[in-house]
Amino acid sequence: MIVIGGMVLGILIGAYTAKKSGGGRLDMAQYAAGYGIALALLGLIATIAISRYMV
């Protein structure tokens, strides 16, 4: 759940960042992909850490 939430949040932040800086649709897609992947990886690390320390 944390991974999916991080990915969705990253996509939204990336698209907003590109649009704010005056980028086009392809720039928004690229920023959204980059931020989505980055935050999904952080969510994965958080999920692994939580599951290791809970058990």
HTML snippet that shows the backbone in 3Dmol.js (N, CA, C, O; Angstrom):
<script src="https://3Dmol.org/build/3Dmol-min.js"></script>
<div id="view" style="width:600px;height:400px;position:relative"></div>
<script>
const pdb = `
ATOM      1  N   MET A   1       0.812  -1.187   0.000  1.00  0.00           N
ATOM      2  CA  MET A   1       0.000   0.000   0.000  1.00  0.00           C
ATOM      3  C   MET A   1       0.863   1.262   0.000  1.00  0.00           C
ATOM      4  O   MET A   1       0.552   2.243  -0.676  1.00  0.00           O
ATOM      5  N   ILE A   2       1.941   1.219   0.763  1.00  0.00           N
ATOM      6  CA  ILE A   2       2.816   2.390   0.829  1.00  0.00           C
ATOM      7  C   ILE A   2       3.479   2.624  -0.525  1.00  0.00           C
ATOM      8  O   ILE A   2       3.684   3.770  -0.927  1.00  0.00           O
ATOM      9  N   VAL A   3       3.811   1.557  -1.222  1.00  0.00           N
ATOM     10  CA  VAL A   3       4.475   1.678  -2.527  1.00  0.00           C
ATOM     11  C   VAL A   3       3.538   2.346  -3.528  1.00  0.00           C
ATOM     12  O   VAL A   3       3.944   3.255  -4.252  1.00  0.00           O
ATOM     13  N   ILE A   4       2.294   1.898  -3.567  1.00  0.00           N
ATOM     14  CA  ILE A   4       1.324   2.466  -4.504  1.00  0.00           C
ATOM     15  C   ILE A   4       1.042   3.923  -4.160  1.00  0.00           C
ATOM     16  O   ILE A   4       0.963   4.770  -5.050  1.00  0.00           O
ATOM     17  N   GLY A   5       0.891   4.214  -2.882  1.00  0.00           N
ATOM     18  CA  GLY A   5       0.666   5.598  -2.454  1.00  0.00           C
ATOM     19  C   GLY A   5       1.826   6.503  -2.819  1.00  0.00           C
ATOM     20  O   GLY A   5       1.626   7.633  -3.267  1.00  0.00           O
ATOM     21  N   GLY A   6       3.044   6.004  -2.627  1.00  0.00           N
ATOM     22  CA  GLY A   6       4.225   6.781  -2.999  1.00  0.00           C
ATOM     23  C   GLY A   6       4.302   7.030  -4.487  1.00  0.00           C
ATOM     24  O   GLY A   6       4.680   8.117  -4.925  1.00  0.00           O
ATOM     25  N   MET A   7       3.938   6.015  -5.274  1.00  0.00           N
ATOM     26  CA  MET A   7       3.971   6.164  -6.725  1.00  0.00           C
ATOM     27  C   MET A   7       2.956   7.201  -7.189  1.00  0.00           C
ATOM     28  O   MET A   7       3.274   8.060  -8.011  1.00  0.00           O
ATOM     29  N   VAL A   8       1.740   7.122  -6.664  1.00  0.00           N
ATOM     30  CA  VAL A   8       0.699   8.081  -7.057  1.00  0.00           C
ATOM     31  C   VAL A   8       1.088   9.491  -6.631  1.00  0.00           C
ATOM     32  O   VAL A   8       0.928  10.440  -7.398  1.00  0.00           O
ATOM     33  N   LEU A   9       1.594   9.629  -5.416  1.00  0.00           N
ATOM     34  CA  LEU A   9       2.027  10.946  -4.942  1.00  0.00           C
ATOM     35  C   LEU A   9       3.172  11.484  -5.802  1.00  0.00           C
ATOM     36  O   LEU A   9       3.201  12.672  -6.122  1.00  0.00           O
ATOM     37  N   GLY A  10       4.109  10.621  -6.174  1.00  0.00           N
ATOM     38  CA  GLY A  10       5.219  11.032  -7.030  1.00  0.00           C
ATOM     39  C   GLY A  10       4.760  11.479  -8.401  1.00  0.00           C
ATOM     40  O   GLY A  10       5.278  12.451  -8.950  1.00  0.00           O
ATOM     41  N   ILE A  11       3.785  10.769  -8.958  1.00  0.00           N
ATOM     42  CA  ILE A  11       3.250  11.154 -10.264  1.00  0.00           C
ATOM     43  C   ILE A  11       2.618  12.531 -10.195  1.00  0.00           C
ATOM     44  O   ILE A  11       2.831  13.366 -11.075  1.00  0.00           O
ATOM     45  N   LEU A  12       1.840  12.766  -9.148  1.00  0.00           N
ATOM     46  CA  LEU A  12       1.191  14.072  -9.006  1.00  0.00           C
ATOM     47  C   LEU A  12       2.203  15.194  -8.795  1.00  0.00           C
ATOM     48  O   LEU A  12       2.086  16.262  -9.395  1.00  0.00           O
ATOM     49  N   ILE A  13       3.183  14.953  -7.953  1.00  0.00           N
ATOM     50  CA  ILE A  13       4.212  15.970  -7.701  1.00  0.00           C
ATOM     51  C   ILE A  13       5.026  16.235  -8.961  1.00  0.00           C
ATOM     52  O   ILE A  13       5.318  17.386  -9.284  1.00  0.00           O
ATOM     53  N   GLY A  14       5.392  15.173  -9.674  1.00  0.00           N
ATOM     54  CA  GLY A  14       6.185  15.342 -10.890  1.00  0.00           C
ATOM     55  C   GLY A  14       5.450  16.115 -11.969  1.00  0.00           C
ATOM     56  O   GLY A  14       6.021  17.004 -12.601  1.00  0.00           O
ATOM     57  N   ALA A  15       4.184  15.778 -12.180  1.00  0.00           N
ATOM     58  CA  ALA A  15       3.404  16.490 -13.190  1.00  0.00           C
ATOM     59  C   ALA A  15       3.230  17.957 -12.812  1.00  0.00           C
ATOM     60  O   ALA A  15       3.311  18.837 -13.669  1.00  0.00           O
ATOM     61  N   TYR A  16       2.993  18.216 -11.538  1.00  0.00           N
ATOM     62  CA  TYR A  16       2.832  19.595 -11.076  1.00  0.00           C
ATOM     63  C   TYR A  16       4.135  20.382 -11.230  1.00  0.00           C
ATOM     64  O   TYR A  16       4.120  21.545 -11.632  1.00  0.00           O
ATOM     65  N   THR A  17       5.252  19.744 -10.909  1.00  0.00           N
ATOM     66  CA  THR A  17       6.551  20.411 -11.023  1.00  0.00           C
ATOM     67  C   THR A  17       6.851  20.788 -12.476  1.00  0.00           C
ATOM     68  O   THR A  17       7.315  21.894 -12.752  1.00  0.00           O
ATOM     69  N   ALA A  18       6.584  19.868 -13.395  1.00  0.00           N
ATOM     70  CA  ALA A  18       6.843  20.149 -14.809  1.00  0.00           C
ATOM     71  C   ALA A  18       5.914  21.234 -15.338  1.00  0.00           C
ATOM     72  O   ALA A  18       6.337  22.106 -16.097  1.00  0.00           O
ATOM     73  N   LYS A  19       4.657  21.179 -14.940  1.00  0.00           N
ATOM     74  CA  LYS A  19       3.705  22.187 -15.412  1.00  0.00           C
ATOM     75  C   LYS A  19       4.056  23.564 -14.862  1.00  0.00           C
ATOM     76  O   LYS A  19       3.929  24.570 -15.559  1.00  0.00           O
ATOM     77  N   LYS A  20       4.498  23.603 -13.613  1.00  0.00           N
ATOM     78  CA  LYS A  20       4.869  24.868 -12.975  1.00  0.00           C
ATOM     79  C   LYS A  20       6.073  25.512 -13.661  1.00  0.00           C
ATOM     80  O   LYS A  20       6.169  26.737 -13.730  1.00  0.00           O
ATOM     81  N   SER A  21       6.989  24.685 -14.166  1.00  0.00           N
ATOM     82  CA  SER A  21       8.174  25.221 -14.825  1.00  0.00           C
ATOM     83  C   SER A  21       7.950  25.484 -16.319  1.00  0.00           C
ATOM     84  O   SER A  21       8.889  25.828 -17.036  1.00  0.00           O
ATOM     85  N   GLY A  22       6.710  25.322 -16.785  1.00  0.00           N
ATOM     86  CA  GLY A  22       6.386  25.662 -18.158  1.00  0.00           C
ATOM     87  C   GLY A  22       6.597  24.545 -19.157  1.00  0.00           C
ATOM     88  O   GLY A  22       6.705  24.807 -20.354  1.00  0.00           O
ATOM     89  N   GLY A  23       6.659  23.317 -18.701  1.00  0.00           N
ATOM     90  CA  GLY A  23       6.889  22.185 -19.589  1.00  0.00           C
ATOM     91  C   GLY A  23       5.624  21.751 -20.304  1.00  0.00           C
ATOM     92  O   GLY A  23       4.511  22.063 -19.879  1.00  0.00           O
ATOM     93  N   GLY A  24       5.812  21.029 -21.394  1.00  0.00           N
ATOM     94  CA  GLY A  24       4.702  20.511 -22.174  1.00  0.00           C
ATOM     95  C   GLY A  24       4.234  19.165 -21.632  1.00  0.00           C
ATOM     96  O   GLY A  24       4.615  18.745 -20.540  1.00  0.00           O
ATOM     97  N   ARG A  25       3.396  18.504 -22.429  1.00  0.00           N
ATOM     98  CA  ARG A  25       2.835  17.227 -21.992  1.00  0.00           C
ATOM     99  C   ARG A  25       3.897  16.150 -21.841  1.00  0.00           C
ATOM    100  O   ARG A  25       3.837  15.349 -20.909  1.00  0.00           O
ATOM    101  N   LEU A  26       4.862  16.123 -22.741  1.00  0.00           N
ATOM    102  CA  LEU A  26       5.915  15.113 -22.634  1.00  0.00           C
ATOM    103  C   LEU A  26       6.827  15.369 -21.439  1.00  0.00           C
ATOM    104  O   LEU A  26       7.293  14.430 -20.794  1.00  0.00           O
ATOM    105  N   ASP A  27       7.078  16.640 -21.146  1.00  0.00           N
ATOM    106  CA  ASP A  27       7.858  16.971 -19.952  1.00  0.00           C
ATOM    107  C   ASP A  27       7.121  16.538 -18.699  1.00  0.00           C
ATOM    108  O   ASP A  27       7.723  16.002 -17.769  1.00  0.00           O
ATOM    109  N   MET A  28       5.814  16.771 -18.678  1.00  0.00           N
ATOM    110  CA  MET A  28       5.019  16.353 -17.528  1.00  0.00           C
ATOM    111  C   MET A  28       5.056  14.846 -17.363  1.00  0.00           C
ATOM    112  O   MET A  28       5.142  14.346 -16.241  1.00  0.00           O
ATOM    113  N   ALA A  29       4.992  14.113 -18.474  1.00  0.00           N
ATOM    114  CA  ALA A  29       5.033  12.652 -18.401  1.00  0.00           C
ATOM    115  C   ALA A  29       6.397  12.169 -17.894  1.00  0.00           C
ATOM    116  O   ALA A  29       6.470  11.230 -17.101  1.00  0.00           O
ATOM    117  N   GLN A  30       7.467  12.808 -18.351  1.00  0.00           N
ATOM    118  CA  GLN A  30       8.802  12.398 -17.929  1.00  0.00           C
ATOM    119  C   GLN A  30       9.027  12.692 -16.447  1.00  0.00           C
ATOM    120  O   GLN A  30       9.544  11.846 -15.717  1.00  0.00           O
ATOM    121  N   TYR A  31       8.646  13.873 -16.007  1.00  0.00           N
ATOM    122  CA  TYR A  31       8.783  14.219 -14.599  1.00  0.00           C
ATOM    123  C   TYR A  31       7.919  13.296 -13.735  1.00  0.00           C
ATOM    124  O   TYR A  31       8.352  12.845 -12.675  1.00  0.00           O
ATOM    125  N   ALA A  32       6.700  13.022 -14.193  1.00  0.00           N
ATOM    126  CA  ALA A  32       5.800  12.148 -13.440  1.00  0.00           C
ATOM    127  C   ALA A  32       6.399  10.752 -13.309  1.00  0.00           C
ATOM    128  O   ALA A  32       6.322  10.145 -12.241  1.00  0.00           O
ATOM    129  N   ALA A  33       6.993  10.238 -14.381  1.00  0.00           N
ATOM    130  CA  ALA A  33       7.605   8.913 -14.329  1.00  0.00           C
ATOM    131  C   ALA A  33       8.792   8.898 -13.368  1.00  0.00           C
ATOM    132  O   ALA A  33       8.933   7.976 -12.565  1.00  0.00           O
ATOM    133  N   GLY A  34       9.625   9.897 -13.450  1.00  0.00           N
ATOM    134  CA  GLY A  34      10.802   9.963 -12.583  1.00  0.00           C
ATOM    135  C   GLY A  34      10.441  10.073 -11.111  1.00  0.00           C
ATOM    136  O   GLY A  34      10.961   9.329 -10.281  1.00  0.00           O
ATOM    137  N   TYR A  35       9.558  10.993 -10.793  1.00  0.00           N
ATOM    138  CA  TYR A  35       9.137  11.161  -9.407  1.00  0.00           C
ATOM    139  C   TYR A  35       8.357   9.941  -8.923  1.00  0.00           C
ATOM    140  O   TYR A  35       8.499   9.531  -7.771  1.00  0.00           O
ATOM    141  N   GLY A  36       7.540   9.364  -9.791  1.00  0.00           N
ATOM    142  CA  GLY A  36       6.773   8.180  -9.411  1.00  0.00           C
ATOM    143  C   GLY A  36       7.673   7.011  -9.067  1.00  0.00           C
ATOM    144  O   GLY A  36       7.454   6.332  -8.063  1.00  0.00           O
ATOM    145  N   ILE A  37       8.680   6.768  -9.884  1.00  0.00           N
ATOM    146  CA  ILE A  37       9.619   5.673  -9.620  1.00  0.00           C
ATOM    147  C   ILE A  37      10.402   5.940  -8.330  1.00  0.00           C
ATOM    148  O   ILE A  37      10.589   5.036  -7.514  1.00  0.00           O
ATOM    149  N   ALA A  38      10.850   7.165  -8.155  1.00  0.00           N
ATOM    150  CA  ALA A  38      11.650   7.495  -6.969  1.00  0.00           C
ATOM    151  C   ALA A  38      10.839   7.299  -5.689  1.00  0.00           C
ATOM    152  O   ALA A  38      11.326   6.690  -4.737  1.00  0.00           O
ATOM    153  N   LEU A  39       9.626   7.803  -5.659  1.00  0.00           N
ATOM    154  CA  LEU A  39       8.834   7.673  -4.438  1.00  0.00           C
ATOM    155  C   LEU A  39       8.323   6.252  -4.242  1.00  0.00           C
ATOM    156  O   LEU A  39       8.112   5.829  -3.106  1.00  0.00           O
ATOM    157  N   ALA A  40       8.121   5.509  -5.322  1.00  0.00           N
ATOM    158  CA  ALA A  40       7.749   4.103  -5.181  1.00  0.00           C
ATOM    159  C   ALA A  40       8.904   3.319  -4.551  1.00  0.00           C
ATOM    160  O   ALA A  40       8.673   2.448  -3.713  1.00  0.00           O
ATOM    161  N   LEU A  41      10.134   3.618  -4.944  1.00  0.00           N
ATOM    162  CA  LEU A  41      11.289   2.953  -4.335  1.00  0.00           C
ATOM    163  C   LEU A  41      11.425   3.315  -2.857  1.00  0.00           C
ATOM    164  O   LEU A  41      11.741   2.456  -2.033  1.00  0.00           O
ATOM    165  N   LEU A  42      11.191   4.571  -2.523  1.00  0.00           N
ATOM    166  CA  LEU A  42      11.223   4.954  -1.114  1.00  0.00           C
ATOM    167  C   LEU A  42      10.126   4.239  -0.331  1.00  0.00           C
ATOM    168  O   LEU A  42      10.343   3.822   0.806  1.00  0.00           O
ATOM    169  N   GLY A  43       8.956   4.097  -0.934  1.00  0.00           N
ATOM    170  CA  GLY A  43       7.875   3.358  -0.296  1.00  0.00           C
ATOM    171  C   GLY A  43       8.217   1.894  -0.105  1.00  0.00           C
ATOM    172  O   GLY A  43       7.868   1.298   0.915  1.00  0.00           O
ATOM    173  N   LEU A  44       8.899   1.310  -1.082  1.00  0.00           N
ATOM    174  CA  LEU A  44       9.323  -0.082  -0.969  1.00  0.00           C
ATOM    175  C   LEU A  44      10.309  -0.259   0.174  1.00  0.00           C
ATOM    176  O   LEU A  44      10.202  -1.203   0.958  1.00  0.00           O
ATOM    177  N   ILE A  45      11.263   0.647   0.266  1.00  0.00           N
ATOM    178  CA  ILE A  45      12.238   0.590   1.358  1.00  0.00           C
ATOM    179  C   ILE A  45      11.536   0.758   2.704  1.00  0.00           C
ATOM    180  O   ILE A  45      11.857   0.057   3.664  1.00  0.00           O
ATOM    181  N   ALA A  46      10.587   1.679   2.776  1.00  0.00           N
ATOM    182  CA  ALA A  46       9.839   1.880   4.018  1.00  0.00           C
ATOM    183  C   ALA A  46       9.034   0.637   4.376  1.00  0.00           C
ATOM    184  O   ALA A  46       8.971   0.257   5.545  1.00  0.00           O
ATOM    185  N   THR A  47       8.422   0.006   3.389  1.00  0.00           N
ATOM    186  CA  THR A  47       7.636  -1.208   3.641  1.00  0.00           C
ATOM    187  C   THR A  47       8.519  -2.333   4.163  1.00  0.00           C
ATOM    188  O   THR A  47       8.145  -3.033   5.104  1.00  0.00           O
ATOM    189  N   ILE A  48       9.683  -2.507   3.558  1.00  0.00           N
ATOM    190  CA  ILE A  48      10.608  -3.551   4.008  1.00  0.00           C
ATOM    191  C   ILE A  48      11.088  -3.268   5.429  1.00  0.00           C
ATOM    192  O   ILE A  48      11.146  -4.173   6.262  1.00  0.00           O
ATOM    193  N   ALA A  49      11.432  -2.010   5.703  1.00  0.00           N
ATOM    194  CA  ALA A  49      11.898  -1.648   7.037  1.00  0.00           C
ATOM    195  C   ALA A  49      10.814  -1.875   8.083  1.00  0.00           C
ATOM    196  O   ALA A  49      11.086  -2.400   9.162  1.00  0.00           O
ATOM    197  N   ILE A  50       9.600  -1.484   7.765  1.00  0.00           N
ATOM    198  CA  ILE A  50       8.497  -1.660   8.706  1.00  0.00           C
ATOM    199  C   ILE A  50       8.240  -3.139   8.962  1.00  0.00           C
ATOM    200  O   ILE A  50       8.047  -3.546  10.107  1.00  0.00           O
ATOM    201  N   SER A  51       8.237  -3.934   7.918  1.00  0.00           N
ATOM    202  CA  SER A  51       7.947  -5.360   8.093  1.00  0.00           C
ATOM    203  C   SER A  51       9.076  -6.074   8.852  1.00  0.00           C
ATOM    204  O   SER A  51       8.814  -7.025   9.589  1.00  0.00           O
ATOM    205  N   ARG A  52      10.292  -5.637   8.686  1.00  0.00           N
ATOM    206  CA  ARG A  52      11.410  -6.271   9.417  1.00  0.00           C
ATOM    207  C   ARG A  52      11.383  -5.923  10.896  1.00  0.00           C
ATOM    208  O   ARG A  52      11.683  -6.770  11.737  1.00  0.00           O
ATOM    209  N   TYR A  53      11.026  -4.686  11.221  1.00  0.00           N
ATOM    210  CA  TYR A  53      11.030  -4.274  12.612  1.00  0.00           C
ATOM    211  C   TYR A  53       9.762  -4.652  13.360  1.00  0.00           C
ATOM    212  O   TYR A  53       9.757  -4.665  14.591  1.00  0.00           O
ATOM    213  N   MET A  54       8.688  -4.959  12.642  1.00  0.00           N
ATOM    214  CA  MET A  54       7.445  -5.360  13.279  1.00  0.00           C
ATOM    215  C   MET A  54       7.471  -6.824  13.710  1.00  0.00           C
ATOM    216  O   MET A  54       6.794  -7.209  14.663  1.00  0.00           O
ATOM    217  N   VAL A  55       8.257  -7.637  13.003  1.00  0.00           N
ATOM    218  CA  VAL A  55       8.251  -9.078  13.294  1.00  0.00           C
ATOM    219  C   VAL A  55       9.419  -9.475  14.155  1.00  0.00           C
ATOM    220  O   VAL A  55       9.566 -10.649  14.494  1.00  0.00           O
TER     221      VAL A  55
END
`;
const viewer = $3Dmol.createViewer("view");
viewer.addModel(pdb, "pdb");
viewer.setStyle({}, {cartoon: {color: "spectrum"}});
viewer.zoomTo();
viewer.render();
</script>
